[in-house]
Amino acid sequence: MAKRFAANHRGFIAVALLVTLMLAGMAVRPAKSVESREQASRKFEYMEPRYPKIANITTVEQLLPYVRRIVTRPMPYTGDQRPGFGIKGGEKVLFITDSDVDPLVVAAFMRVLREEMKCKVDVFQEQGNRALYKTGDIMKFLVNSKPAAWMLGGPSWTEEVAKREGYDKVIGQTFWANNNCTLKHYSFSMDWPTREHLANEAVMYPEEIIEALDRVSWKILRQTETVRITDPEGTDITFTWFPEYWQIMDGNDGGYFQNLTEGFGTHHYHHGSLKDPIISGHLTGYPFGIVLPKSDVRGVVAGTSDHLGPYPHLKIHFENNKITKLEGGGEFGDAWRQFIEQTKDIKYPHHPGPGNDYFIEAAIGTHPKVMRPFNVFESAAARGTFIAERDRSGVIHIGIGQALDLMWALKRPEPLPFYHFHAHLYFPTYTCRLKDGREVKLIDKGRLTALDDPEVRRIAAKYGNPDELLREDWVPAIPGINVEGDYFKDYANDPETYMTREHRKVYGEQIDRSKKYYK
């Protein structure tokens, strides 16, 4: 079961991820989406649900443009937003896949790598059958399992074999190898287990637009002094962007974290310059993993989903970045409380005190075309891709737990728990008070405000209609927030059932069609 879980959840730890339509009075026609008929009778404060159309993929040829884009494009960060393997041609590649990944996806990658790019590709296929699961079940499995290398997301022998056999690239079920592998070349995850997930507009989206969105947003963050994050599901937190955070992220630790441990898969932090964000498409709305004695996150985070999937409404209370109370969450919340109790006396090197219950992340997605996979609740092959929704522009995923000491924890004589868990905020407002005293909304009711920036719109116009290119294609329905209904009764007490029905209502035909190709 360990191997199967690793293959399904190579990105759940995260590493360590939506929305008023446009500016007031701006009318925009939907682009490749199906609008909910239920919205005609009432206007809501938050943007109405949207559902992109799903392509009917039946041949390898239909997938080749997407694969070519992925394998040839160099990127510093891979995933649903900005995938890139940087293949030049002729490399020796180890491709690690899974026996129930869509065969058409594997065939398309082999066609491009072997036939077009003339690479020597060795394929290793992990065997076994995935199974659909509930979020609470997998959470209990995580909490009750002994920490081990398989939790890093790929075969434990990947790095050793790659070095010994002289592979230039490692591609496949190797999410954590992005960070941990010390090969002279990067290794990459392959995050497209189904043909529809691969043939997604997000893959082909103009890179220049995403770069512009990242930089406009990052410029605001670099001027930020204090932050307030609110969300209609119940989140209301505040914190200070201390100057020390920027010193650490810019590569000058100032004596705080020098000579400690291997951290989040690397020996150093991901550093950001004044111009460029730390991780493209995954904006640092809070300095990832960094908790100082003076860190002051306080308030409540409330949500109904983690990278693993949905859970009943959960409220997490904070004082000085540390959980003071965790309410609700059903079986997911019960397992989390158990985890907090189990780790309360562990002192991790990068934390100012004991425990694995610190606020460490408020990451912001910047891609307007990312969506939650349509068949994620009815396909075992797709179930592990729920995490993709975090990348949509304006979505914040709040991270709580441990990140910078993952390798330290794993390499103890008796490995220690190293997870961090999440709450996804679908309609947040992220308000920055800048150093000059101005208040600026980085996100307004789920709408990433950089999408309306004049320079971003000018760049988008080079590729087509900026109204369509800068419009979020997917927006979830939440009763009492952007559709009729009672928030708790109809949704928050059992969000997985609601989401499953929502997807079945909108995508029933496509879901049934996809079951012909994989379970």
C-alpha positions in Angstrom: 0.0 0.0 0.0 2.9 2.3 0.7 4.1 2.2 -2.9 0.6 2.8 -4.2 0.1 5.8 -1.9 3.4 7.3 -3.0 2.4 7.0 -6.6 -0.9 8.7 -6.0 0.3 11.5 -3.8 3.6 12.7 -4.9 2.5 16.3 -4.4 0.3 16.2 -1.3 2.9 17.6 1.1 3.6 20.6 -1.1 6.0 20.7 -1.8 4.7 22.6 -0.8 -1.8 25.7 -4.5 -10.8 32.2 -6.8 -13.3 35.1 -7.6 -14.9 38.2 -9.0 -15.2 38.2 -12.8 -13.5 41.4 -13.9 -13.6 45.0 -12.7 -17.0 46.4 -11.8 -19.1 46.9 -15.0 -16.9 44.9 -17.3 -19.0 42.3 -19.1 -17.2 39.2 -20.3 -18.6 36.3 -22.3 -17.6 32.8 -21.1 -14.7 31.1 -22.8 -15.0 27.4 -23.3 -17.1 26.9 -20.2 -20.6 25.9 -19.2 -22.5 28.4 -17.0 -24.8 27.1 -14.2 -28.4 27.6 -15.1 -29.2 28.2 -11.4 -27.4 31.5 -11.5 -30.0 33.3 -13.5 -32.3 34.0 -10.6 -29.9 35.6 -8.2 -26.7 37.7 -8.2 -24.0 36.7 -5.6 -21.2 38.7 -4.1 -18.7 36.0 -5.4 -18.2 34.9 -8.9 -20.6 32.3 -10.3 -19.5 28.7 -11.0 -17.7 27.9 -14.2 -16.7 24.6 -15.8 -14.4 24.3 -18.7 -15.3 21.9 -21.6 -13.4 18.6 -21.6 -11.7 17.6 -24.8 -12.6 14.2 -26.3 -9.2 12.6 -26.7 -9.0 9.3 -28.6 -5.6 9.3 -30.4 -2.0 9.8 -29.5 -1.7 12.5 -32.2 -4.1 14.7 -30.2 -1.8 14.7 -27.2 1.5 15.3 -29.1 1.3 19.2 -29.0 0.9 19.1 -25.2 3.8 16.7 -24.7 6.1 18.6 -27.0 5.4 21.8 -25.0 6.2 20.0 -21.7 9.3 18.1 -22.7 11.1 21.0 -24.5 10.2 23.9 -22.3 12.8 24.7 -19.6 11.3 25.8 -16.3 12.5 26.3 -12.8 9.4 24.8 -11.3 7.3 22.0 -12.7 3.7 21.1 -12.1 0.2 21.9 -13.4 1.0 25.6 -14.0 4.4 25.7 -15.7 5.5 22.3 -16.7 8.9 21.9 -18.4 11.5 19.1 -18.7 14.1 21.0 -20.7 14.8 18.1 -23.1 17.2 19.2 -25.9 17.3 15.9 -27.8 19.5 12.8 -27.4 19.4 12.6 -23.6 19.4 9.3 -21.7 16.1 9.4 -19.8 14.7 7.2 -17.0 10.9 7.3 -17.2 9.1 6.0 -14.1 5.4 5.5 -14.6 2.5 3.6 -13.1 0.6 0.6 -14.4 -2.7 2.4 -14.3 -1.6 5.7 -15.8 -3.5 6.2 -19.1 -1.6 4.2 -21.7 -2.3 6.9 -24.3 -0.4 9.4 -22.1 2.6 7.1 -21.9 2.5 6.4 -25.6 2.4 10.2 -26.4 5.5 10.8 -24.2 7.4 7.9 -25.8 6.5 9.1 -29.3 8.0 12.5 -28.6 11.0 11.4 -26.5 12.0 8.4 -28.5 11.0 9.2 -32.1 11.1 13.0 -32.3 13.7 13.9 -29.7 15.9 10.8 -30.3 16.3 10.2 -26.6 17.2 6.8 -25.1 14.4 6.1 -22.8 14.2 3.3 -20.2 10.8 2.8 -18.7 10.1 1.5 -15.2 6.4 0.7 -14.5 5.3 0.4 -10.9 2.6 -2.3 -10.6 -0.6 -2.4 -8.7 -4.2 -1.2 -8.7 -5.2 2.2 -7.3 -8.4 2.5 -5.4 -10.8 5.4 -4.8 -10.5 6.7 -1.3 -12.0 9.3 1.1 -9.8 12.1 2.4 -10.2 11.0 6.0 -9.1 7.5 5.2 -5.8 8.6 3.6 -5.2 11.1 6.4 -5.5 8.4 9.0 -3.1 6.2 7.0 -0.6 9.1 6.9 -0.8 9.8 10.6 -0.7 6.1 11.7 2.1 5.1 9.3 5.8 5.2 10.2 7.6 7.9 8.3 9.6 6.4 5.4 11.3 7.3 2.2 8.4 6.1 0.1 6.4 9.1 1.4 8.7 11.4 -0.6 6.7 10.2 -3.7 8.9 7.9 -5.8 11.0 4.7 -5.7 13.7 5.1 -3.0 16.4 3.8 -5.5 15.8 6.6 -8.1 18.8 8.8 -7.3 21.2 5.9 -6.8 20.2 4.2 -10.1 20.2 7.5 -12.0 23.7 8.3 -10.9 25.1 4.8 -11.5 23.6 4.4 -15.0 24.3 7.9 -16.1 20.8 9.2 -16.8 20.6 12.8 -17.8 16.9 13.2 -16.8 14.5 11.3 -14.5 10.9 11.8 -15.4 7.9 10.2 -13.7 6.6 9.3 -10.3 9.4 11.2 -8.7 7.9 14.4 -7.3 10.4 14.9 -4.5 13.3 14.2 -6.7 12.7 17.7 -8.0 14.2 18.9 -4.7 16.2 16.0 -3.3 18.0 14.4 -6.3 21.6 15.7 -6.5 22.0 14.8 -10.2 23.7 17.4 -12.3 20.4 17.6 -14.1 17.0 18.0 -12.7 14.5 15.2 -12.4 10.8 15.9 -12.8 7.4 14.7 -11.8 4.9 13.6 -14.5 1.6 15.0 -13.3 -0.8 13.9 -16.1 -2.2 10.4 -15.3 -5.1 10.9 -17.7 -5.4 12.1 -21.2 -7.8 14.9 -20.3 -5.5 16.2 -17.6 -2.7 16.4 -20.2 -4.8 17.9 -22.9 -5.6 21.0 -20.8 -5.5 24.6 -21.9 -3.3 25.3 -18.8 -0.4 23.4 -20.4 -0.4 25.5 -23.6 -1.1 28.9 -21.9 1.4 31.6 -22.9 4.3 31.6 -20.5 4.8 35.4 -20.9 1.4 36.1 -19.4 2.1 33.9 -16.3 5.4 35.6 -15.8 3.7 39.0 -15.9 1.1 37.9 -13.4 3.8 36.6 -11.1 5.9 39.7 -11.3 3.1 42.2 -10.8 1.9 40.3 -7.8 5.5 39.8 -6.4 6.1 43.6 -6.7 3.2 44.2 -4.3 4.4 41.5 -1.9 7.9 43.0 -1.8 6.4 46.3 -0.6 4.1 44.6 2.0 4.4 45.3 5.7 1.3 43.6 7.2 -1.4 41.3 5.7 -5.0 40.4 6.5 -6.5 37.3 4.8 -10.3 36.7 4.9 -12.5 34.2 3.2 -16.3 33.6 3.3 -15.8 30.1 4.7 -14.5 31.6 7.9 -10.8 32.6 7.5 -9.7 35.8 9.2 -5.9 36.0 9.9 -3.3 38.8 10.2 0.5 38.8 10.2 3.5 41.0 9.7 6.0 40.7 6.9 9.1 41.2 9.1 12.3 42.6 7.4 14.0 39.4 8.6 11.8 37.3 6.3 13.1 39.1 3.3 16.7 38.8 4.5 16.3 35.0 4.8 14.5 34.7 1.4 17.0 36.9 -0.3 19.9 34.7 0.8 21.2 36.6 3.7 20.0 34.6 6.7 21.2 37.2 9.2 22.2 34.5 11.6 18.8 33.0 11.9 19.1 29.6 10.0 22.8 29.2 9.3 24.3 25.8 9.3 21.2 23.9 10.5 19.9 21.1 8.3 19.0 20.0 4.9 15.6 21.6 4.4 12.8 21.3 1.9 14.7 19.0 -0.4 17.6 21.4 -0.8 20.5 22.6 1.3 19.4 26.2 0.9 16.2 28.3 0.6 14.6 29.2 -2.7 15.7 32.8 -3.0 13.7 35.5 -4.7 15.0 38.7 -6.1 13.3 42.1 -6.1 12.0 41.4 -9.6 11.3 37.6 -9.7 9.2 35.5 -7.3 10.7 32.6 -5.4 8.6 29.9 -7.1 6.7 30.9 -10.3 3.0 30.2 -10.2 3.1 29.5 -6.4 3.5 33.0 -5.0 4.8 33.3 -1.5 1.9 35.0 0.4 3.7 34.0 3.6 7.5 33.2 3.7 7.3 29.5 3.2 8.4 27.4 6.1 9.9 30.3 8.1 8.9 30.7 11.7 10.8 33.1 14.0 10.3 33.6 17.7 8.6 36.9 16.8 6.3 35.5 14.0 2.8 36.7 14.7 0.2 35.0 12.6 -3.0 35.1 14.6 -6.7 34.5 13.9 -8.7 31.7 12.4 -8.2 29.7 9.2 -11.3 27.8 8.0 -11.7 25.5 5.1 -13.1 22.3 3.6 -10.2 20.8 1.5 -6.6 19.7 1.7 -4.2 18.6 -1.1 -5.5 15.1 -0.4 -9.1 16.2 -1.0 -12.2 17.6 0.7 -13.0 17.3 4.5 -15.9 18.6 6.7 -15.6 22.2 7.8 -12.5 22.8 9.9 -11.5 25.8 12.0 -7.9 26.3 13.0 -7.1 28.9 15.6 -3.7 30.5 15.7 -1.6 32.7 18.1 2.0 33.6 17.2 1.9 31.1 14.3 1.0 28.1 16.5 -2.3 26.3 16.6 -4.2 26.9 19.8 -7.4 25.0 18.9 -8.5 22.8 16.0 -12.3 22.4 15.6 -14.3 20.1 13.4 -13.0 18.4 10.3 -14.6 15.0 10.8 -12.2 12.1 10.5 -9.6 14.4 8.9 -9.7 16.7 11.9 -9.6 13.8 14.3 -6.4 12.4 12.6 -4.9 15.9 12.6 -5.5 16.3 16.3 -3.9 12.9 16.9 -0.9 14.0 14.8 -0.5 17.2 16.8 -0.6 15.2 20.0 2.0 12.8 18.7 4.4 15.5 17.6 3.9 18.1 20.4 7.3 17.4 22.1 9.5 17.2 18.9 11.8 20.2 18.4 12.4 20.7 14.7 15.6 22.7 14.0 13.8 25.5 12.0 11.0 25.9 14.5 11.3 28.2 17.6 9.6 25.7 19.9 8.4 22.1 20.0 5.6 20.8 17.9 4.5 20.2 14.3 1.6 22.7 14.3 3.0 26.0 13.1 1.6 28.2 10.3 4.2 28.0 7.5 2.5 28.8 4.2 0.0 31.0 2.4 0.8 30.2 -1.2 -1.1 31.8 -4.1 -1.9 30.3 -7.5 -1.6 32.6 -10.5 -2.8 30.5 -13.5 -6.4 31.4 -14.6 -6.8 28.2 -16.7 -6.1 25.6 -14.0 -9.0 23.5 -12.9 -9.9 20.7 -10.5 -9.8 17.5 -12.6 -13.3 16.7 -13.7 -13.2 13.0 -12.9 -11.2 13.3 -9.6 -14.0 11.7 -7.5 -14.8 8.8 -9.8 -11.4 7.8 -11.3 -8.8 6.1 -9.1 -6.2 7.2 -11.7 -7.2 10.8 -11.3 -8.0 10.9 -7.6 -4.5 11.9 -6.5 -4.6 15.0 -8.8 -7.1 16.9 -6.5 -4.1 19.0 -5.5 -4.1 20.7 -9.0 -6.9 23.0 -7.9 -4.6 25.0 -5.6 -2.8 26.4 -8.7 -5.7 28.3 -10.0 -5.3 32.1 -9.9 -6.6 33.6 -6.7 -6.8 30.3 -4.7 -4.7 30.3 -1.5 -3.5 27.1 0.2 -2.7 27.6 3.8 0.0 25.2 5.1 0.4 24.1 8.7 3.1 21.8 10.0 6.7 21.2 9.0 8.5 21.7 5.7 12.1 22.9 6.1 13.3 19.9 8.1 11.8 17.1 6.0 15.1 15.5 5.2 16.4 16.0 8.8 13.3 14.2 10.1 13.6 11.4 7.6 17.2 10.7 8.3 16.9 10.4 12.1 17.8 6.9 13.5 14.1 6.6 14.2 12.4 8.8 11.4 10.2 11.5 12.7 6.9 12.8 11.2 7.4 15.6 8.7 4.1 16.4 7.1 2.3 19.6 6.7 -1.5 19.8 5.9 -3.6 22.4 4.2 -6.8 24.5 3.9 -7.7 25.6 0.4 -9.3 29.1 0.2 -11.4 29.4 -2.9 -12.7 33.0 -2.5 -10.1 34.8 -0.4 -9.3 38.5 0.0 -5.6 39.2 0.6 -5.1 42.8 1.8 -1.6 44.2 2.0 -0.7 47.3 4.0 2.4 48.6 2.2 5.4 50.2 3.8 4.1 53.6 2.6 0.8 53.1 4.4 -1.4 52.3 1.4 -3.7 49.3 1.4 -3.7 47.1 -1.7 -5.7 44.0 -2.4 -3.5 41.3 -4.0 -6.6 39.1 -4.2 -10.2 40.5 -4.1 -12.9 37.9 -3.3 -10.9 35.3 -5.1 -9.9 37.4 -8.1 -6.1 37.8 -8.4 -5.9 41.6 -9.0 -2.9 41.3 -11.3 -5.3 39.8 -13.9 -6.7 43.3 -14.3 -3.3 45.1 -14.4 -2.9 47.2 -17.6 0.5 45.8 -18.4 -0.7 42.2 -18.0 -3.7 43.0 -20.3 -1.3 44.5 -22.8 0.8 41.4 -22.9 -2.2 39.1 -23.1 -3.5 41.1 -26.1 -0.4 39.8 -28.0 -1.9 36.3 -27.8 -5.6 36.9 -28.2 -8.6 38.5 -26.4 -7.3 39.5 -23.0 -10.8 39.2 -21.5 -10.8 35.5 -22.3 -7.2 34.8 -21.6 -7.4 36.5 -18.2 -10.7 34.9 -17.2 -10.7 32.1 -14.7 -12.1 29.0 -16.5 -13.0 27.0 -13.4 -14.8 28.3 -10.3 -16.3 25.8 -7.9 -19.9 26.1 -6.6 -20.3 26.6 -2.9 -23.9 26.9 -1.5 -24.5 30.1 0.4 -21.5 31.7 -1.2 -21.9 31.7 -5.0 -25.0 29.5 -5.4 -28.3 29.1 -3.6 -28.3 26.9 -0.5 -27.3 26.6 3.1 -23.5 26.6 3.5 -23.3 24.1 6.3 -26.3 21.9 5.6 -25.8 21.6 1.9 -22.0 21.8 1.6 -19.6 22.2 4.5 -20.7 19.3 6.7 -20.0 16.9 3.8 -18.2 18.7 1.0 -17.0 15.5 -0.7 -20.5 14.4 -1.4 -21.5 17.8 -2.7 -18.4 18.1 -4.9 -19.0 14.6 -6.3 -22.5 15.4 -7.2 -21.5 18.8 -8.7 -19.0 17.1 -11.0 -21.4 14.4 -11.9 -24.1 17.0 -12.8 -21.8 19.0 -15.0 -19.5 16.3 -16.4 -21.5 13.1 -16.2 -21.2 12.3 -19.9 -17.4 12.9 -19.9 -16.9 10.9 -16.7 -18.7 7.9 -18.1 -16.7 8.2 -21.4 -13.4 8.4 -19.5 -14.2 5.1 -17.7 -13.7 3.3 -21.0 -10.0 4.2 -20.9 -9.0 3.7 -17.2 -10.6 2.9 -13.9 
